[in-house]
Amino acid sequence: MKILNLYSCFTGPASLFDITGRKVIDLRPGANDVRQLTPGVYFVRQGSDANRVAKIMITR
């Protein structure tokens, strides 16, 4: 199972975007199931603050 954990740096709801900028899922603090996503580069952004972005890699 693929799980993405959002920790203390993301204190509220966030969204996961693919490399093209398309929102793929909404995230919440703690464990998030991402097994439906294909491997690749994704970006986590909290709220509308473009300065709070984290790049992640999802692998097999």
C-alpha positions, 0 to 999 in steps of 0.5 A: 500500500502506498501512503503519503504522510503529511507531518507538522509542516502541513497543518491543514488541508493540502492538495496534490498536483501532477507535473502538469499542474492538475490537481489529482487529490485532496490531502489531509494531515496524517496518512493519505492513500496514494496507491491509485496514482502512477509513479512520478513527480508530484507537488503538495501545496497547502491552501492557496499559498503558492510559497508552501509547496513540496516536491515528492516522488511516488515510486512503485 
